[in-house]
Amino acid sequence: MKRLAALVILLGLVGLTAFTAMAETAPALQIHETPSGVRYGLWGRAAAEPAPVLIVLSATIEESLGQAYFRQCGNLLANEYGFLCVSIDLPAHGLQQRADERAGLEGWRDRTDRQENFVAANNARLRAVLDHLIATGQADPARIAACGTSRGGFMALQYAASDPRVKCVAAFAPVTDLTALREFNGAEADPLVASLALIHQAEALAVRPLWLVIGDRDERVSTEAAIAFVRAVTVTALKAELNPQAEIHVLPEPKGHTTPAGAPEAAAAWILLHLIKP
């Protein structure tokens, strides 16, 4: 803990310098497409060798990588430690919204009403992007992390459960159970919606370091649901005689559903300890 606290302080000091210069030196958002047609975004500096990767998810590529708030720990990790930030449009967001569905979380509800597993489809698109970045020598397959904000945290954790190449995940005020969202009122008995609760990924995630942060009164995604999820991961790890590696930080946050102050820097320090191990 002392080591992590010291690194957080150091990153905070580095962050002050980094953000002062970011307006002039920040990387530009790049949009690309895989050979199979998956559109993705990159944010980071060119490297001569495969770079550590941070998958960043929130809503659209432009929001996830184009706004410092949604890049979260990616700001420091890319600017100071050479990480390559990667993102895709989430289902029903941006160019992934279909003509016959609503945008955003309501679009997720439209898809589950049609009994369509939008999580599995998103996982497949992310996997195609990661495969491409590794095959082209841009990504180091041994140093891959993921992070996400709110619905993006939900998708980052879902993807990590499906792909063991993701070594650790940081989630900021994440959705952990769709039935906690007002968009899914009345869908509590839908077997597909119930199956997508992250608690059902406890076994897959019990072998992975997880770091979650949420405000103490987040009624939008439910602080209680996030705590229950992390508790389930810990219990699963203990039953399997593994060392529990899931942690949740519940911080005073009068604004409700938002990222508590200092969380991005703390997450960056945590990812460095687990992925780079200096």
C-alpha positions as CSV (number, residue, x, y, z in Angstrom):
1,M,0.0,0.0,0.0
2,K,2.9,2.4,0.8
3,R,4.3,1.7,-2.6
4,L,1.0,2.4,-4.3
5,A,0.5,5.6,-2.3
6,A,3.9,6.9,-3.2
7,L,3.3,6.2,-6.9
8,V,-0.1,8.0,-6.7
9,I,1.7,11.1,-5.2
10,L,4.4,10.9,-7.9
11,L,1.8,10.5,-10.7
12,G,-0.1,13.5,-9.3
13,L,3.0,15.6,-9.5
14,V,3.7,14.3,-13.0
15,G,0.1,14.9,-13.9
16,L,0.3,18.6,-13.1
17,T,3.2,19.0,-15.5
18,A,1.7,16.8,-18.1
19,F,-1.7,18.5,-18.2
20,T,-0.1,22.0,-18.3
21,A,1.6,21.0,-21.6
22,M,-1.2,18.8,-23.0
23,A,-2.9,21.5,-24.9
24,E,0.2,21.9,-27.1
25,T,1.6,18.3,-27.1
26,A,-1.4,16.0,-26.7
27,P,-1.7,13.3,-29.4
28,A,-4.4,13.6,-32.0
29,L,-7.3,11.1,-32.2
30,Q,-6.8,8.7,-35.1
31,I,-9.6,6.7,-36.7
32,H,-8.8,3.4,-38.4
33,E,-10.5,0.2,-39.6
34,T,-9.4,-3.4,-39.3
35,P,-9.2,-5.6,-42.5
36,S,-12.5,-7.1,-41.3
37,G,-14.2,-3.7,-41.3
38,V,-14.2,-2.8,-37.5
39,R,-13.8,0.9,-37.0
40,Y,-11.6,1.9,-34.1
41,G,-9.8,4.8,-32.6
42,L,-6.2,5.3,-31.3
43,W,-4.8,8.0,-29.0
44,G,-1.1,8.0,-28.1
45,R,2.3,8.7,-29.4
46,A,4.1,6.8,-32.2
47,A,6.4,4.1,-30.8
48,A,9.3,2.2,-32.4
49,E,8.2,-1.0,-30.7
50,P,4.9,-2.7,-29.6
51,A,3.3,-0.5,-26.9
52,P,1.4,-1.3,-23.8
53,V,-2.3,-0.9,-24.6
54,L,-5.2,0.6,-22.6
55,I,-8.6,-0.1,-23.9
56,V,-10.8,2.9,-23.1
57,L,-14.6,2.7,-23.3
58,S,-17.4,5.1,-22.5
59,A,-19.8,5.6,-25.5
60,T,-18.4,6.6,-28.9
61,I,-14.8,6.6,-30.0
62,E,-14.8,10.4,-30.2
63,E,-16.0,10.7,-26.6
64,S,-13.8,8.0,-25.2
65,L,-10.6,9.2,-26.7
66,G,-11.4,12.8,-27.6
67,Q,-12.3,14.0,-24.1
68,A,-9.8,14.0,-21.1
69,Y,-12.6,13.1,-18.7
70,F,-13.4,9.9,-20.4
71,R,-9.8,9.0,-21.2
72,Q,-9.4,8.8,-17.4
73,C,-6.1,7.1,-16.5
74,G,-5.3,7.0,-20.2
75,N,-4.2,10.7,-20.1
76,L,-1.2,10.0,-17.9
77,L,-0.5,6.5,-19.1
78,A,-0.3,7.6,-22.8
79,N,1.5,10.9,-22.2
80,E,4.1,9.7,-19.6
81,Y,4.4,6.0,-20.1
82,G,3.9,5.3,-23.8
83,F,0.6,3.5,-23.6
84,L,-1.6,3.3,-26.8
85,C,-5.2,4.1,-25.9
86,V,-7.7,2.2,-28.1
87,S,-11.5,2.5,-28.3
88,I,-14.6,1.5,-30.4
89,D,-18.1,2.7,-30.5
90,L,-20.3,0.8,-28.1
91,P,-23.5,-0.9,-29.4
92,A,-26.2,1.7,-30.2
93,H,-23.7,4.5,-30.0
94,G,-22.2,6.6,-32.8
95,L,-21.9,4.6,-36.0
96,Q,-23.1,1.5,-34.2
97,Q,-26.6,2.9,-33.8
98,R,-29.0,1.2,-36.2
99,A,-31.9,3.0,-37.9
100,D,-34.5,0.8,-36.1
101,E,-33.2,1.5,-32.6
102,R,-32.8,4.3,-30.1
103,A,-29.4,5.7,-29.1
104,G,-27.4,4.9,-26.1
105,L,-28.7,2.8,-23.2
106,E,-32.2,2.8,-24.7
107,G,-30.7,1.1,-27.7
108,W,-29.3,-1.6,-25.5
109,R,-32.8,-2.1,-24.2
110,D,-34.1,-2.3,-27.7
111,R,-31.6,-5.0,-28.5
112,T,-32.3,-7.1,-25.4
113,D,-36.0,-6.8,-26.2
114,R,-35.1,-8.5,-29.5
115,Q,-33.2,-11.1,-27.5
116,E,-29.9,-9.9,-29.0
117,N,-26.7,-10.3,-26.9
118,F,-25.1,-6.9,-27.6
119,V,-22.3,-7.7,-25.1
120,A,-21.0,-10.7,-27.1
121,A,-21.1,-8.7,-30.3
122,N,-19.1,-5.9,-28.7
123,N,-16.6,-8.4,-27.4
124,A,-16.1,-9.8,-30.9
125,R,-15.4,-6.4,-32.4
126,L,-12.9,-5.5,-29.6
127,R,-11.1,-8.8,-30.1
128,A,-10.8,-8.1,-33.8
129,V,-9.2,-4.7,-33.1
130,L,-6.8,-6.2,-30.6
131,D,-5.9,-9.0,-32.9
132,H,-5.1,-6.5,-35.6
133,L,-3.0,-4.2,-33.4
134,I,-0.9,-7.2,-32.2
135,A,-0.5,-8.6,-35.7
136,T,0.7,-5.3,-37.1
137,G,3.2,-4.9,-34.2
138,Q,1.5,-1.9,-32.6
139,A,0.4,-3.6,-29.4
140,D,2.4,-5.6,-26.9
141,P,0.2,-8.7,-26.2
142,A,1.8,-9.1,-22.7
143,R,0.8,-5.6,-21.6
144,I,-2.9,-5.0,-22.1
145,A,-5.2,-3.3,-19.7
146,A,-8.8,-1.9,-20.0
147,C,-10.7,0.9,-18.4
148,G,-14.2,2.4,-18.8
149,T,-16.6,4.9,-17.4
150,S,-20.1,4.0,-16.4
151,R,-21.5,1.9,-19.3
152,G,-18.0,1.8,-20.6
153,G,-16.8,0.2,-17.3
154,F,-19.5,-2.4,-17.8
155,M,-18.2,-3.2,-21.3
156,A,-14.5,-3.2,-20.2
157,L,-15.2,-5.7,-17.5
158,Q,-17.3,-7.9,-19.9
159,Y,-14.5,-7.9,-22.4
160,A,-11.9,-8.7,-19.9
161,A,-14.0,-11.7,-18.8
162,S,-14.0,-12.9,-22.4
163,D,-10.3,-12.3,-23.3
164,P,-7.5,-13.4,-20.9
165,R,-5.0,-11.1,-22.7
166,V,-6.5,-8.3,-20.7
167,K,-4.3,-8.4,-17.6
168,C,-6.2,-5.9,-15.4
169,V,-9.2,-3.6,-15.5
170,A,-10.0,-0.2,-13.9
171,A,-13.7,0.9,-13.9
172,F,-15.0,4.3,-13.0
173,A,-18.6,4.5,-11.6
174,P,-19.4,1.4,-13.6
175,V,-22.7,-0.2,-14.5
176,T,-22.6,-3.7,-13.0
177,D,-26.2,-4.8,-13.4
178,L,-28.4,-3.6,-16.2
179,T,-31.6,-3.9,-14.0
180,A,-30.2,-1.0,-11.9
181,L,-30.7,1.3,-14.9
182,R,-34.0,3.1,-15.5
183,E,-33.8,2.1,-19.1
184,F,-34.3,-1.5,-18.1
185,N,-37.3,-0.9,-15.8
186,G,-39.7,-3.8,-16.5
187,A,-37.0,-6.1,-17.9
188,E,-35.9,-7.5,-14.6
189,A,-37.4,-10.9,-15.4
190,D,-35.9,-11.1,-18.9
191,P,-33.4,-14.1,-18.8
192,L,-31.0,-12.3,-21.2
193,V,-30.9,-9.1,-19.2
194,A,-30.3,-11.1,-16.0
195,S,-27.6,-13.1,-17.6
196,L,-25.6,-10.0,-18.5
197,A,-25.2,-8.9,-14.9
198,L,-21.4,-8.8,-14.2
199,I,-21.9,-11.0,-11.1
200,H,-22.2,-13.9,-13.6
201,Q,-18.6,-13.2,-14.8
202,A,-17.2,-13.6,-11.2
203,E,-15.5,-16.8,-12.0
204,A,-13.8,-15.5,-15.2
205,L,-12.7,-12.3,-13.4
206,A,-11.6,-13.9,-10.2
207,V,-8.1,-14.5,-11.7
208,R,-7.7,-10.9,-12.8
209,P,-6.8,-7.7,-10.8
210,L,-9.8,-5.4,-10.8
211,W,-10.0,-1.8,-9.5
212,L,-13.3,-0.1,-9.2
213,V,-14.2,3.4,-7.9
214,I,-17.7,4.7,-7.3
215,G,-19.4,7.5,-5.3
216,D,-21.2,6.6,-2.1
217,R,-24.6,7.8,-3.4
218,D,-24.5,6.8,-7.1
219,E,-28.2,6.0,-7.7
220,R,-27.8,6.0,-11.5
221,V,-25.8,2.8,-11.7
222,S,-26.2,1.7,-8.0
223,T,-23.3,1.8,-5.5
224,E,-24.8,-1.3,-3.9
225,A,-24.7,-3.3,-7.1
226,A,-21.1,-2.4,-7.6
227,I,-20.2,-3.5,-4.1
228,A,-22.1,-6.8,-4.6
229,F,-20.3,-7.5,-7.8
230,V,-16.8,-7.1,-6.2
231,R,-17.9,-9.1,-3.2
232,A,-19.0,-11.9,-5.5
233,V,-15.6,-11.9,-7.3
234,T,-13.8,-12.1,-4.0
235,V,-15.9,-14.9,-2.7
236,T,-15.4,-16.8,-6.0
237,A,-11.7,-16.4,-5.7
238,L,-11.6,-17.6,-2.1
239,K,-13.6,-20.7,-3.0
240,A,-11.1,-21.5,-5.7
241,E,-8.3,-20.9,-3.3
242,L,-7.0,-18.0,-5.3
243,N,-5.7,-14.7,-3.9
244,P,-8.5,-12.2,-4.3
245,Q,-7.5,-9.3,-6.5
246,A,-10.7,-7.3,-6.8
247,E,-10.9,-4.0,-4.9
248,I,-13.5,-1.2,-4.8
249,H,-13.1,2.3,-3.5
250,V,-16.4,3.9,-2.4
251,L,-15.7,7.6,-1.9
252,P,-17.8,10.5,-0.7
253,E,-19.3,12.0,-3.8
254,P,-22.2,14.5,-3.4
255,K,-22.6,14.8,-7.2
256,G,-23.8,11.2,-7.5
257,H,-22.9,9.6,-10.7
258,T,-19.5,10.9,-11.6
259,T,-15.8,9.9,-11.2
260,P,-14.6,10.9,-7.8
261,A,-11.6,13.4,-7.7
262,G,-8.2,11.7,-7.8
263,A,-9.5,8.5,-9.2
264,P,-7.8,8.6,-12.6
265,E,-4.4,9.2,-11.1
266,A,-4.9,6.4,-8.5
267,A,-6.0,4.0,-11.3
268,A,-3.0,4.9,-13.4
269,A,-0.7,4.1,-10.5
270,W,-2.5,0.8,-9.9
271,I,-2.3,-0.2,-13.6
272,L,1.4,0.5,-13.7
273,L,2.0,-1.7,-10.7
274,H,0.1,-4.6,-12.2
275,L,1.1,-4.2,-15.9
276,I,4.6,-2.7,-15.9
277,K,5.7,-3.8,-12.4
278,P,8.6,-1.3,-12.0
